[in-house]
Amino acid sequence: MTNTKINPHFGSNFEDFLAEEGILEHCTAIAIKRILLSQILEEMKAQQLSKKAMAAKMNMSCASLNRLFDASDTSLTLTTLISVATALGKKVHISLV
């Protein structure tokens, strides 16, 4: 007879695991921020905007903009997100599913 431990997460999905660990909301926030950053950087590249030019369009310092680009900092406000979108000539669409 083999001595094996039963995995309590066997058969559960990843979201269930993260919820059980108490980190689902944090991980979801980081994932959403990374997606937003990817979209922002892609649009900046399409418009050939440097971070310095983007900061100028948003009337903010480069240091403040760098905080925006920190994927681990999930404290992005709606006001900042709308400011980014406006600077890029875009709109923000948010929905709950």
C-alpha positions in Angstrom: 0.0 0.0 0.0 1.4 3.4 -1.0 1.3 6.3 1.4 -0.3 9.1 -0.7 -1.8 12.4 0.5 -5.2 13.3 -0.8 -5.1 16.6 -2.6 -8.0 18.7 -1.3 -8.1 20.7 -4.5 -8.3 17.7 -6.8 -11.3 18.1 -9.1 -11.9 21.8 -8.2 -11.3 24.6 -10.7 -8.6 27.2 -10.4 -11.0 29.9 -9.3 -12.2 27.7 -6.4 -8.6 27.1 -5.4 -7.9 30.9 -5.4 -11.0 31.5 -3.4 -10.1 28.9 -0.8 -6.7 30.5 -0.5 -8.4 33.9 0.0 -6.6 35.5 -3.0 -9.2 35.3 -5.8 -10.0 39.0 -5.7 -6.4 40.1 -5.6 -5.4 37.7 -8.5 -8.4 38.8 -10.5 -7.5 42.5 -10.0 -3.9 41.9 -11.1 -5.1 40.0 -14.2 -7.5 42.8 -15.2 -4.8 45.4 -14.7 -2.4 43.5 -16.9 -5.0 43.2 -19.6 -5.7 47.0 -19.4 -2.0 47.7 -19.5 -1.5 45.5 -22.5 -4.3 47.4 -24.3 -2.9 50.8 -23.3 0.6 49.9 -24.4 -0.7 48.5 -27.7 -2.6 51.7 -28.4 0.4 53.9 -27.4 2.6 51.9 -29.8 0.0 52.3 -32.6 0.0 56.0 -32.0 3.7 56.1 -31.6 3.4 57.7 -28.1 6.3 57.5 -25.7 5.6 57.3 -22.0 6.8 60.9 -21.7 4.4 62.0 -24.4 1.6 60.1 -22.8 2.3 61.7 -19.4 2.2 65.1 -21.0 -1.1 64.4 -22.7 -2.5 63.3 -19.3 -1.0 66.3 -17.5 0.9 64.1 -15.1 4.4 63.4 -14.2 6.4 60.5 -15.6 6.7 59.1 -12.1 2.9 59.1 -11.8 2.6 57.4 -15.1 5.1 54.8 -14.1 2.9 53.9 -11.1 0.1 53.4 -13.6 2.3 50.9 -15.5 3.1 48.9 -12.4 1.0 45.7 -13.0 1.2 44.7 -9.3 -0.4 48.0 -8.2 -4.1 47.5 -8.6 -5.1 50.9 -7.1 -6.1 52.3 -10.5 -9.0 54.7 -10.2 -11.8 55.1 -12.6 -10.7 58.8 -13.0 -7.2 57.7 -14.1 -8.5 55.1 -16.4 -10.8 57.6 -18.1 -8.0 60.0 -18.3 -5.8 57.4 -20.1 -8.6 56.5 -22.5 -9.2 60.2 -23.3 -5.5 60.8 -23.9 -5.6 57.9 -26.4 -8.9 59.1 -28.0 -10.7 56.0 -26.6 -13.6 55.3 -24.3 -13.9 53.0 -21.3 -16.5 50.3 -21.3 -17.0 48.4 -18.0 -19.6 45.7 -17.3 -20.4 43.1 -14.7 -20.9 39.6 -16.0 
